[in-house]
Amino acid sequence: MPTRSYYFPKDFSHLEEILRAEHGGFPDKEAAGFRELGLPPMPTSGALPLFLGISPKTIFSIRRRPRKHYRSFPLKKKDGTKRDIDTPRTYLKVIQWWILDNILNHVEIAENVFGFVAGRSAVQNAEYHLGAKHVLNVDIRQFFPSITMEQVHDIFLSLGYQQDVAEMLSELCCLDDHVPQGAPTSPAIANLVLRELDTKLSALAEKAGHRYSRYADDLTFSSQSWIDDEFLNLVEDAVQAAGFELKTAKTRFSGSEGRMEVTGVVINEKLQPTRPWRKRTRAILHRMSLSARLTRRELSYVQGVIGMAAQFPESKQMQGLSENARLIIEEKSHTIIGRGENPTLPNGLTYRQAEALADLVPRRTNIEIAVRLGTSEAAVKKRLQEAYKKIGVADRQEALIWAVKNL
């Protein structure tokens, strides 16, 4: 199957040509109807395998036994609870990417929705409420699992697709009759399912003199005046009418006399991350400044701090952290494997041994590493064997884990 980069056409004229080449053709009037919708032309469910260049049997197999095409595992959250993650396997993932890039991402999303929308961020969501004196934050409970296949089916119908096409698309995007957490299509589908609720909550907020925005399952209301419990009750009623529930433990009122926070960003006077985040980051950077060397993972973290700070130009604290991060990179980047000719290496590793360890990634063979390093497969095998002894690991997987952490 083609890679994802294949699916970024300026229009869908090439898809029309594919349909016209099929037996029976594709009437211009029908093609014009899809053009008006701004969506890929799929008059029947048989169009999708044609576009993807795969057998209809592949689509049939996925729809018949969807569980077979997912990898499932629990993910531990910060509060200690677990969340079930279902990620599609390769064939289904490519299909879902196509649906996301060609259908879901072509639907306009309201300006006050900031999550899962290209060009919008959690920082912009917070900035939307900057200057407020009162804030109400509420969360939707079990966000993705609460979205049913029926709701997804209705979304595709509302976009203009026929019944059989809507059924196929919804089945390809759902697992066990709901939207799976871990599928690339799920966030965009969630935004579309919540369009009506967003409209209703925006109207409620405007009527009360408040502002409303949403970032994923995080709903925020802000105002210059007090936000009372009666308004919260109206919000809860609207959320329940849409088929969802609020996570009452996450409901939070705040005012300008305390810390007002929106999606992890403080908005009292200027935008900046919370004090605990800044304090923790400052401590991590200080520890790195005292270390003799940096790892590739630490370098990514430091670069991330600089990128984060760029989103808060008015915050002196963030710009201070950015300067500290910049100095660390300037002083220690030469100690990182691949960044300098004479890096500082742990466990007595030679440069060649560390170089081979650093090139370990899942499913990359010794031949591929040899090509990347400009040497022979035998040389790579010998370097890795010697490196395993020095770092005290038994196999390639343990070596990969060690290299990610220490190089």
N, C-alpha and C positions, 0 to 999 in steps of 0.2 A: 504494500500500500504506500502511496506517496506520503512524504513528511508534511507536517503542518504548514510549512511555508508555501506549499503548493496552493493553499486555499485562500489566497488574498486577491481575487480579481477586482478590477475597477467596476465591473458590472457583471451581469449574468448572461450576456449574449452567447458565450461559449456553451452554456448549459442549454440554451434554446436550440443551438445547432445540433447538440447531441440528441435532443428529443426529436428534432425534425428528421434526423437520419434514421430514426427507428421506424419500424413498420407502422403505417397509419399516420405518420407525420405529427406536426404540432401546429394547430391553426394560429394565425397571426393574432386573431381577436383574443384567444386564450392567453397568448404570450403577453399581449399588451396589458391584460388584467393583472398579471403577476408583476409586470414592470411598474404599474401604478402603485402596487403595494410595496415595492422596493424590496421584494423577497425573491429567493431562487424559485424558479418555476417547477413545481412538483404536482402535476395533475393527478398522478396516481402514486401508490406506494412503490411501484416498480422503478420510479425515476431515481431514487437515492442510490441503489447499487450501480446504476449506469454512471452516475456522476462520480462515484468513488472508485469505479473500475473494479468492483468485486462481484462475486457471485451472489444472486438473491438468496442462495442457501445459507450464506453467512448471516444475513439479516434475520432469516427465519430461525436459525439456530440460536441467535442471541435472544430473540423474542420468546422462543419456546423455553429455553433454560438460562435465564439471565444470571442466576447465581454462579453458574460455571464461569462466567466472564468477569467476575470481580474477585479481588483479593481483599479479605476482611481482617481487621485487627483492632484491638482496643487501644485508645490513646489516653494516657493519664493527664488530667487537667491540673491547673495550679491549685485548685481547692481540694485535690485528692480524689475526686470522682473520675469515672472513666467515660469516654465517649467512643462509640463504635464508628470506625472509619471503614468505608467501602470504596476502594479505588478500582476503576475499570482496568482490565488487562488491555494489552496493546491494540488489538483490532477494535474493540469497543471504544477505547480512548480516542483513536483517530476519528471514528464516526462521530463521537460526541464533540470533538474539536470542530469538525465540519459544521455540525448543527449550531455550535456556539458562534463561530466566525461568520457564517453565512446567513443565519436566521436570527438568533437571539440578540447578537450585538448590533443588529440593524434596527432594533426597536428603540424609539426614543424614551428616555427615562427622565422623570421629573427633576427639576434643578435642585430640589432640596433632598435628593437621595444621593448619598456620597459613597456608599459601599458597593464594591464590585462594578464600578463604572470607570472606564478608561479616562485618565486625566483628572480624576477626583480622588481625594484622600481623607483620612481621618483628621488630619490637620485642617483641611478646608472645612470639614464638618464642624470642627470646633470654632473656627473663625467665623462661621455663619452666625454664631451666637455671641460673639465678642461684643462687650458693652452692655450685656444684660445684667440685671440686678437680682434676678431669681431664675433658678433652673430646676427642671424636673426631668430626671432620667428614669426610664423604665426599660426592661428587657423582655423579649418574647421567649417563653420557655420552649425547649426542644424545637428550635427554629426549622431546620431542614426536615426532621422526621415528621413534623406536623403538616408538611405540604404533601397532599395526596396526588396519586396518579390522575384522578378525576379532575383536579384543579389544573394539572399540567395539560391534560387533554383539552380542557376548555380554553387554555391559553393559545394552543396551536389552532384551534377552531376560530378563535377571535381574530387571529392574524390573517385568516382567509383561506386556510387549507381545508380540503374536504375531509369527511369522516375517516376514511381509511388511512389517509396520510397522517392526520392528527393522532390516530390510534398508534400507528407505527412510531412516530416521533416520541410520543409520551412513553411508550414501552421501552424505547431505546435510552430514555433519560431517567427511568425509574427502576427501583429494585424493591421487591416486596411491597408494591403498591404505594411507595412514597419516594421522595427525592433522596438519593443517597449522599451522605456527607463524604466527600472525597472525589465526586465526579466533577469534571470541569464545567459541565453545563448547569450544575445545581445553583450556584450563586446568581447567575443571570435569570434563571427560572424563578428563583425566589423574588427577585426584584419585580418581575412581571406579575407574579401571583399577588403581590402586595400593592399593586398599582391602585386598586380601588380603595384599599385601606389608607394608603398614603393620601389620596384625594380627600377622604373623609376626615382624617386627622388634621390635614392642613386647613380644612374649612372650620373645624372645631377650634383650632388654635387662632385662626384669624378672627373669628367671631368673639373670642375672649380677649383679643388684643395680645396674643402670644405668637411666638414663632415655632415652627416645627421642622425637624429634619430627622432623617433616619440613616444610620450606618449599619448595614446588615440587620441584626436583631436588636440593635440599640436605638431606642426612640428617645429623642430629646426635645423638650419644650422649654423655651426661655421667654422672659418678659421683663418689662420695667416695673411691673406691678406684681403683687402677691399671687402665686399659683395655688389655689385651694384644693381641698380634698374632693370637692364636688366636681371639679374639672378632671381630676384623676379618675373618678368614677365613670365619667363620660368616656374617657380614653379606654378604660377597661372594658366597658360595654361594647365599644366599637371593635376592639381587638377580638373579643369573644364572638361577636357577630360574624367576623371574618374567618372564624374557625381556629383561632389561636388563643393562648393563655399568657398572661403576664407572669414573670418570675418575681413574685412579691418580695423575696429577699434582696433583690437588686434594685427595688424602687427607692429613689433617693431625691429628697428635696434639698436644695442648698441656696444660700443667699450670699450677697456680696460681703457680708461680715465674716464669712468663712471661706473655705476653698471651693470654688465652683469649677467642676471638672466635666469635660465633654470628650468622650472617647480617648481618655488618657491624657488629655491636654488641659492645663489650667488656663482659664479665660478671664480671671479677675480684672487685671489691668492690661496685661499683654499676654500673648500666646507663648506658652513654654510647657515642656513636659513636667510631670509632678515632681515635687521635692524628693521623694524616695528614689525616683528614677535618676535624678541628677546626682544625688548623693552616692548611689551605688555605682554609677558610671564614673564619677570622680575617683572613687576608691579603686576601681578596676584599672583606670588609666595610671594612677599613681603606682600601683603594683607593677604594671608593665614598664613604667619608666625606670624602676629599680632593677628590673630583670636584665640579665646579660644578653638575652636574645629574644626574638619574637618568632612565633609559629605562624604558618599561613592562616590558620583560623583566627589568631589574635590580630593579624593584619586586617582581615576582613571586618572584624569587630571595630577596629580603630577607624577604618574607612567608613563604616556605617555610622559612627558617631559624627564624623564630618558631614556626611550626607543628611543626617538628622538635624544637625545644627543649622544647615542651610535653609531649613524650613521655618526657622525662628530667628530671623535677622534682627528683631527688636530686643531679643533676650541677651543681656550681657553675660549671664551665666552660661548659656549655650555657646556663645561665641568664645568664651573662655575655655570651655571643654573642647571646642573645635581646634583652638590654637594648641592646647596640650596634645591633642591627637596628632596634629600636623608635625609637631616637634618629635614625637615618638617615632613617626614614620621616617622623618628626616635622619634621626640619629641611629635607628636600628634596622632599617629595611635591608641593609647589607648583610644582616645576620640570618636572613631567611633563605632557605633553599630555593634556587631559581631566581633570586633577586640580586645576588652578589656573587662575585667570583670566588670569594673565600668566606662562606658563611660559617657561623658558629654551629657546630653539630654535636648532638648529645650521644652518649653511650659509646664514644670512640668510633663512630661511623666515619668512613671515608666519604669524600664528596660523591664518588660514583655510586657507592652503596645507598647513600641518602637520596640521590637522584632517582635511583630505581624504585626505592620505597615510595617516594613522592608521586611517582607515576602510576602507582597501584590504584585502580578504580574497579568497581564491580564489572566483571565480564571482559575486562581488557586482558588480552593474552600477552605472553612474554614476547611473541613476535611483534605485536603492535607496540609494545614498550621499546623494543629494539629499534624499530623504524623511527619512533619519536626521538630516541637518543642517538641515533646514527651509529649503532653498534650491532653486534650479532646476538642472536637468541641465546647462544651458549654463554656469552658474557653476562647477559642480563640474569640468566639462571644462577650463575656462580655468584654474582653480586648479591642477589636476594638471599641465597643460602647462607652466605657469610653474615649478612645483615640480620637474619633471623636469630642467629646465635648471639649476636651482640645485644639485641634488644629483648631476648628471652621469650620468643614466641615460637609456636609449633607449626603454624600453617599460614597460608596467604591471607585468610580472613582476619586472623588475629593481627597480622602485620599491617593490614589496611587500617584497622581500628587504631593501632598504635601510631601509624603515620599521620592520620588525620588529627590526632591529639597532640603529637609531639614535634611535627615537622612544619 
